Amino acid sequence: MILAVIGAGSAAAETSRGPKPSPSGIAIGKMPAQTFRDRSQELDRKVAELRSRLVRVARTIQDAEAALSGIERDLAALSRRETLLKTGLKRDRAAHAATLAALQRLARLPPETLAAHHGDGVRSARAALMLKHHQRVVAARAASLRRRLVDLKAVRVRIAARRDTIARTTARLAVDRTRLAVMLAKGASLQHRSARDQRLTAARLKVLASAARNLRELLDSVEQNARLGLAIPSAVPRGPLLSKPKGLRVFAAAHGKVIVPVRGIIISKYGQHDDSAEIGTFSKGVVFGTRAEAQVVAPFDGRVVFAGPFRSYGLILIIDHGGGYHTLLAGLARVDIVVNQWLLGGEPVGAMSSTQSRSTRLYFEIRRRGQPINPLPWLAAQPSKANG
């Protein structure tokens, strides 16, 4: 309703009673100044609340994803332990059965036969000692079998518990993703983007992407367009999420405070070679291996200046943080934000591929005045849940 209040060009009026607010809102031109300020403040409050909820839900989703990864690693280790126990149990059972069979054959022989076979008392004593030794071996193997069986049972109980936890966490994750989808849809309604504006934006993005041969050239093109005042067209009229929020932080002072955009393991660091890199581009940033459908968030406060496909990298996001700093995210399968949208650090921006493969790799880069810098010193430590 509030959006309709601000976005409406005129209000319906009842001719018999003079100008009167329509059920859906009040025309800005006829709205008293104080009423307009109140409505505007209320809208700002709702937008701030939506941003806060988006950050919280995205963090909850990432925590659940990290927990699942840890539980799955634990489950894999338990499954390997179960296999080893079963193999050892099978081997011990076979040895135990062979020893018991030998003892049973000896037990069936009468004492006089044993004495005649050995020939004298010394040999008989040795046979008795050997029999006692085998009895001790049998007892030890039986104890080992019991221990293995107990261990195996305990491992299977832990496996069942892990699988139950995975099922419950997955169910909660599905609910949270649904909540996020609803909030993102609400955020999309705040954009006020016209069809013409969307076409202009898509056309400009396509031109920039097709002209660039690699990520460096794409970034340079975006920065050059910004310097020349040829930025991607903004939505008209501007929606609340396209307006600059208050209290944005300064990126230059963000050492150790930049949010890790996705939960996962680092598989390639700054300066390292990666087989999937084109012309060594991936050595300029960090590559994260992620879960399927992993949630991706904005690493810091800023404004989206590019969002779209680029060559073999999948979907690309470039966020301008001010002061000559940009971050780049490459490899997303879905983007949930639009160009010119302002973001707070931790807000959801998209998701990775639903298929676990090389496509679930997110490339992250930080640039200062157009030059790539090592992102690792800038990143905040991942929560302990990320380690399982």
C-alpha positions as CSV (number, residue, x, y, z in Angstrom):
1,M,0.0,0.0,0.0
2,I,2.8,2.4,0.9
3,L,4.5,1.8,-2.5
4,A,1.2,2.7,-4.2
5,V,1.1,5.9,-2.1
6,I,4.5,7.1,-3.4
7,G,4.3,5.7,-6.9
8,A,0.8,6.9,-7.7
9,G,0.6,9.8,-10.1
10,S,-2.8,10.9,-9.0
11,A,-5.5,9.7,-6.7
12,A,-9.1,9.0,-7.4
13,A,-11.4,11.7,-6.1
14,E,-15.1,11.7,-5.3
15,T,-16.5,14.7,-7.2
16,S,-19.3,15.1,-4.6
17,R,-16.9,15.5,-1.7
18,G,-13.9,17.1,-3.3
19,P,-10.3,15.7,-3.3
20,K,-10.1,12.6,-1.1
21,P,-7.5,9.8,-0.8
22,S,-8.3,6.7,-2.8
23,P,-8.3,3.3,-1.1
24,S,-4.9,2.5,-2.7
25,G,-3.0,5.7,-1.8
26,I,-2.7,9.5,-2.0
27,A,-1.5,11.5,-5.0
28,I,1.9,13.0,-4.2
29,G,1.0,16.4,-5.8
30,K,-2.0,16.7,-3.4
31,M,-0.5,15.1,-0.3
32,P,0.2,17.5,2.6
33,A,3.9,17.8,3.3
34,Q,3.8,16.2,6.7
35,T,1.7,13.3,5.5
36,F,4.2,12.7,2.6
37,R,7.1,12.8,5.1
38,D,5.3,10.4,7.4
39,R,4.6,8.0,4.5
40,S,8.2,8.3,3.2
41,Q,9.6,7.6,6.6
42,E,7.3,4.6,7.0
43,L,8.5,3.3,3.6
44,D,12.1,3.8,4.6
45,R,11.4,1.8,7.8
46,K,9.8,-1.0,5.9
47,V,12.7,-1.2,3.4
48,A,15.3,-1.2,6.2
49,E,13.3,-4.0,7.9
50,L,13.2,-6.0,4.7
51,R,16.9,-5.6,4.2
52,S,17.6,-6.7,7.8
53,R,15.3,-9.8,7.3
54,L,17.0,-10.6,4.0
55,V,20.4,-10.6,5.7
56,R,19.2,-12.7,8.6
57,V,17.5,-15.3,6.5
58,A,20.5,-15.5,4.1
59,R,22.8,-16.0,7.1
60,T,20.5,-18.8,8.4
61,I,20.6,-20.5,5.1
62,Q,24.4,-20.3,4.8
63,D,24.7,-21.6,8.4
64,A,22.5,-24.6,7.5
65,E,24.5,-25.2,4.3
66,A,27.7,-25.2,6.3
67,A,26.2,-27.5,8.9
68,L,25.1,-29.9,6.3
69,S,28.5,-30.0,4.7
70,G,30.1,-30.7,8.1
71,I,27.6,-33.4,8.9
72,E,28.0,-35.0,5.4
73,R,31.8,-35.0,5.9
74,D,31.3,-36.7,9.3
75,L,28.9,-39.2,7.7
76,A,31.4,-40.0,5.0
77,A,34.1,-40.7,7.7
78,L,31.7,-42.8,9.6
79,S,30.8,-44.8,6.5
80,R,34.5,-45.4,5.9
81,R,34.9,-46.5,9.5
82,E,31.9,-48.9,9.1
83,T,33.5,-50.4,6.0
84,L,36.8,-51.0,7.8
85,L,35.0,-52.6,10.8
86,K,33.0,-54.8,8.6
87,T,36.1,-55.9,6.7
88,G,38.0,-56.6,9.9
89,L,35.0,-58.4,11.4
90,K,34.8,-60.6,8.3
91,R,38.5,-61.4,8.5
92,D,38.4,-62.1,12.2
93,R,35.4,-64.4,11.8
94,A,37.2,-66.4,9.1
95,A,40.3,-66.8,11.3
96,H,38.3,-67.6,14.3
97,A,36.3,-70.2,12.4
98,A,39.5,-71.9,11.1
99,T,41.0,-72.0,14.6
100,L,37.8,-73.5,16.1
101,A,37.7,-76.1,13.3
102,A,41.2,-77.2,14.1
103,L,40.5,-77.5,17.8
104,Q,37.4,-79.5,17.1
105,R,39.4,-81.9,15.0
106,L,41.9,-82.3,17.8
107,A,39.1,-82.8,20.3
108,R,37.7,-85.7,18.4
109,L,41.0,-87.6,18.7
110,P,41.3,-90.0,21.8
111,P,44.1,-89.3,24.3
112,E,45.9,-92.6,23.5
113,T,46.1,-91.6,19.8
114,L,47.7,-88.3,20.7
115,A,50.2,-90.1,23.0
116,A,51.1,-92.7,20.3
117,H,51.4,-89.9,17.7
118,H,53.8,-87.9,19.8
119,G,55.8,-90.9,21.0
120,D,56.8,-89.7,24.5
121,G,55.8,-87.5,27.4
122,V,57.7,-84.4,26.2
123,R,55.8,-84.4,22.9
124,S,52.6,-84.8,24.8
125,A,53.4,-81.9,27.0
126,R,54.2,-79.8,24.0
127,A,50.9,-80.7,22.4
128,A,49.1,-79.7,25.6
129,L,50.9,-76.4,25.6
130,M,50.0,-75.8,22.0
131,L,46.4,-76.6,22.7
132,K,46.4,-74.0,25.6
133,H,48.0,-71.5,23.3
134,H,45.3,-72.0,20.7
135,Q,42.6,-71.7,23.4
136,R,44.1,-68.3,24.4
137,V,44.1,-67.3,20.7
138,V,40.5,-68.3,20.4
139,A,39.6,-66.3,23.5
140,A,41.5,-63.2,22.2
141,R,39.8,-63.4,18.8
142,A,36.4,-63.8,20.4
143,A,37.1,-60.7,22.5
144,S,38.2,-58.8,19.3
145,L,35.1,-59.9,17.5
146,R,32.9,-58.6,20.4
147,R,34.8,-55.3,20.4
148,R,34.3,-54.9,16.7
149,L,30.7,-55.7,16.9
150,V,30.2,-53.1,19.7
151,D,32.1,-50.5,17.6
152,L,30.2,-51.4,14.5
153,K,26.9,-51.0,16.4
154,A,28.0,-47.6,17.8
155,V,29.1,-46.4,14.4
156,R,25.8,-47.4,12.8
157,V,23.9,-45.5,15.6
158,R,26.0,-42.4,14.8
159,I,25.3,-42.8,11.1
160,A,21.6,-43.1,11.7
161,A,21.8,-39.9,13.9
162,R,23.7,-38.0,11.2
163,R,21.2,-39.0,8.6
164,D,18.4,-37.9,10.8
165,T,20.1,-34.6,11.4
166,I,20.7,-34.2,7.6
167,A,17.0,-34.8,6.9
168,R,15.9,-32.3,9.6
169,T,18.4,-29.6,8.5
170,T,17.5,-30.1,4.8
171,A,13.8,-29.6,5.7
172,R,14.6,-26.4,7.6
173,L,16.7,-25.3,4.7
174,A,13.9,-25.8,2.3
175,V,11.6,-23.7,4.5
176,D,14.2,-20.9,4.8
177,R,14.7,-20.9,1.1
178,T,11.0,-20.5,0.5
179,R,10.9,-17.6,3.0
180,L,13.8,-16.0,1.2
181,A,12.1,-16.4,-2.2
182,V,9.0,-14.7,-0.8
183,M,11.1,-11.8,0.5
184,L,13.0,-11.5,-2.7
185,A,9.7,-11.3,-4.6
186,K,8.7,-8.5,-2.3
187,G,12.0,-6.8,-2.9
188,A,11.5,-7.1,-6.6
189,S,8.1,-5.3,-6.3
190,L,10.0,-2.4,-4.7
191,Q,12.2,-1.9,-7.8
192,H,9.6,0.0,-9.9
193,R,11.4,-1.0,-13.0
194,S,9.6,-0.4,-16.3
195,A,9.8,-2.9,-19.2
196,R,11.6,-0.2,-21.2
197,D,14.2,0.2,-18.5
198,Q,14.8,-3.5,-18.3
199,R,15.3,-3.7,-22.1
200,L,17.8,-0.8,-22.0
201,T,19.7,-2.4,-19.1
202,A,19.8,-5.8,-20.8
203,A,21.0,-4.3,-24.1
204,R,23.8,-2.3,-22.4
205,L,24.9,-5.4,-20.4
206,K,25.0,-7.4,-23.6
207,V,27.1,-4.8,-25.4
208,L,29.6,-4.7,-22.5
209,A,29.8,-8.5,-22.2
210,S,30.2,-9.2,-25.9
211,A,33.0,-6.5,-26.3
212,A,35.1,-7.9,-23.5
213,R,37.4,-10.8,-24.1
214,N,38.1,-11.6,-20.5
215,L,37.2,-10.5,-17.0
216,R,39.8,-7.8,-16.9
217,E,38.4,-6.2,-20.0
218,L,34.8,-6.5,-18.6
219,L,35.8,-4.8,-15.4
220,D,37.7,-2.1,-17.2
221,S,34.6,-1.5,-19.4
222,V,32.3,-1.1,-16.5
223,E,34.7,1.3,-14.7
224,Q,35.2,3.3,-17.9
225,N,31.5,3.6,-18.5
226,A,31.1,4.8,-14.9
227,R,33.9,7.4,-15.3
228,L,32.4,8.7,-18.5
229,G,28.9,8.9,-17.0
230,L,27.6,6.0,-19.2
231,A,26.5,3.8,-16.4
232,I,23.7,1.3,-16.9
233,P,20.4,3.2,-17.1
234,S,18.7,3.5,-13.7
235,A,15.1,2.6,-13.1
236,V,12.6,5.4,-13.6
237,P,10.9,6.1,-11.3
238,R,13.5,5.0,-8.7
239,G,12.3,2.2,-6.4
240,P,13.3,2.2,-2.7
241,L,15.9,-0.5,-3.1
242,L,17.5,1.5,-5.9
243,S,17.9,4.5,-3.6
244,K,21.1,4.8,-1.6
245,P,20.6,3.6,2.0
246,K,21.9,5.5,5.0
247,G,24.9,4.5,7.0
248,L,26.9,2.7,4.3
249,R,30.4,1.6,5.5
250,V,33.7,2.6,4.0
251,F,35.3,-0.3,2.1
252,A,38.9,1.0,2.6
253,A,38.5,0.4,6.4
254,A,37.1,-3.1,5.9
255,H,40.2,-5.2,6.3
256,G,39.1,-8.4,8.0
257,K,35.5,-7.4,7.8
258,V,34.4,-8.3,4.2
259,I,31.9,-11.1,4.4
260,V,32.8,-14.4,2.7
261,P,30.2,-14.5,-0.1
262,V,29.5,-18.2,0.0
263,R,30.2,-21.1,2.4
264,G,32.6,-23.5,1.0
265,I,36.3,-24.5,0.8
266,I,39.0,-22.4,-0.9
267,I,40.3,-24.5,-3.8
268,S,42.4,-21.7,-5.4
269,K,44.0,-18.7,-3.8
270,Y,45.2,-15.4,-5.1
271,G,48.3,-15.9,-7.3
272,Q,47.8,-19.6,-7.8
273,H,47.2,-21.3,-11.1
274,D,43.8,-22.9,-11.8
275,D,43.1,-25.3,-14.7
276,S,39.7,-23.7,-15.2
277,A,41.2,-20.2,-15.6
278,E,41.1,-18.3,-18.8
279,I,44.4,-16.4,-19.5
280,G,45.3,-16.7,-15.8
281,T,42.3,-14.7,-14.7
282,F,41.4,-16.9,-11.7
283,S,44.9,-16.3,-10.2
284,K,43.7,-12.7,-9.5
285,G,41.1,-13.8,-7.0
286,V,39.9,-16.7,-4.8
287,V,37.9,-19.7,-6.0
288,F,35.4,-21.4,-3.5
289,G,34.1,-24.9,-4.0
290,T,30.5,-24.8,-2.8
291,R,27.5,-27.0,-2.2
292,A,24.8,-27.3,-4.9
293,E,22.4,-24.4,-4.7
294,A,24.7,-22.6,-2.2
295,Q,23.4,-19.2,-1.2
296,V,25.6,-16.2,-2.3
297,V,25.5,-12.9,-0.5
298,A,27.0,-9.4,-1.0
299,P,30.4,-9.3,0.6
300,F,30.0,-5.6,1.6
301,D,27.8,-2.5,1.2
302,G,27.7,-1.2,-2.3
303,R,25.8,-0.8,-5.6
304,V,25.4,-3.3,-8.4
305,V,27.0,-2.0,-11.6
306,F,26.9,-5.2,-13.6
307,A,24.8,-8.4,-13.5
308,G,24.6,-10.8,-16.4
309,P,26.2,-13.7,-18.2
310,F,29.8,-13.6,-19.5
311,R,31.4,-16.2,-21.7
312,S,32.1,-19.5,-19.8
313,Y,32.0,-17.9,-16.3
314,G,28.2,-18.1,-15.9
315,L,26.6,-15.1,-14.3
316,I,28.8,-12.2,-13.2
317,L,28.1,-9.6,-10.5
318,I,30.2,-6.5,-10.1
319,I,29.5,-4.4,-7.0
320,D,30.9,-0.8,-6.6
321,H,31.8,-0.1,-3.0
322,G,33.0,3.4,-3.5
323,G,36.5,4.8,-3.1
324,G,37.7,3.0,-6.2
325,Y,36.9,-0.5,-4.8
326,H,34.9,-3.1,-6.7
327,T,34.2,-6.8,-5.9
328,L,33.4,-9.3,-8.6
329,L,31.5,-12.6,-8.2
330,A,31.6,-15.1,-11.1
331,G,30.0,-18.5,-11.6
332,L,26.5,-18.0,-10.2
333,A,23.6,-19.9,-11.7
334,R,20.9,-17.5,-10.5
335,V,21.0,-13.8,-9.8
336,D,18.3,-12.3,-7.5
337,I,19.2,-8.6,-7.7
338,V,19.2,-5.9,-10.4
339,V,21.7,-3.4,-11.8
340,N,21.8,-0.2,-9.8
341,Q,20.4,-1.9,-6.7
342,W,22.0,-0.9,-3.5
343,L,23.0,-3.7,-1.2
344,L,24.1,-4.1,2.4
345,G,26.8,-6.7,3.3
346,G,25.2,-10.1,3.7
347,E,22.2,-9.4,1.5
348,P,21.4,-12.4,-0.8
349,V,22.4,-11.8,-4.4
350,G,21.9,-15.2,-6.0
351,A,22.7,-18.9,-5.8
352,M,25.0,-21.6,-7.3
353,S,24.1,-24.4,-9.7
354,S,21.7,-27.1,-8.4
355,T,24.1,-29.7,-9.7
356,Q,27.3,-30.6,-7.7
357,S,30.1,-30.3,-10.2
358,R,32.8,-27.8,-11.4
359,S,29.9,-25.4,-12.0
360,T,29.6,-25.1,-8.2
361,R,32.7,-22.9,-8.0
362,L,32.4,-19.2,-7.1
363,Y,35.2,-16.9,-8.2
364,F,35.7,-13.8,-5.9
365,E,37.9,-10.9,-6.7
366,I,38.5,-7.5,-5.2
367,R,39.8,-4.6,-7.3
368,R,41.2,-1.3,-6.1
369,R,41.3,1.4,-8.8
370,G,41.0,-1.3,-11.5
371,Q,43.9,-3.4,-10.1
372,P,43.2,-6.8,-8.5
373,I,44.4,-7.3,-4.9
374,N,44.6,-10.3,-2.7
375,P,41.1,-10.8,-1.2
376,L,42.2,-13.1,1.7
377,P,43.4,-10.3,4.1
378,W,40.1,-8.5,3.6
379,L,37.8,-11.5,4.4
380,A,36.3,-12.1,7.8
381,A,36.7,-15.5,9.3
382,Q,34.0,-17.9,8.4
383,P,31.7,-19.0,11.3
384,S,32.8,-22.2,13.0
385,K,29.7,-24.0,11.6
386,A,31.3,-23.7,8.2
387,N,33.9,-26.2,9.4
388,G,31.3,-28.7,10.4
